[in-house]
Amino acid sequence: MATETKRVRIVPLNSRNYATWNLQCRMALIKGLWTIVYATKVLLEDEANEAVVTQYIARKDGALATILLSIDPSLLYLLGEPKDAVEVWKQLESQFQKKKLE
């Protein structure tokens, strides 16, 4: 099975473009990685098969890399030492998403 690599350009997140960045980043992640970020895919204990674990870790790393590489370097300090795509996504959402007034 051949692996298809596609490059996607995401306008880097800055202090003014969260809504656009969010949409572009989600679309870049949607093929195979979004379930990791949205935490709908988690590694279950009974999935101890080494191949499954290796694939899951690769997907987690890919999701984290995609997110981090699409952020303006001047904002990376907000994330400390990021290790998890789910946490990074939540941090960015908390920092930049405008709260709706009720």
Secondary structure, DSSP 4 states (H G I P E B T S, - for coil): -PPP------PPB-TT-HHHHHHHHHHHHTTTTHHHHTT-----TT---HHHHHHHHHHHHHHHHHHHTTB-GGGGGGGSS---HHHHHHHHHHHHSPPPP-
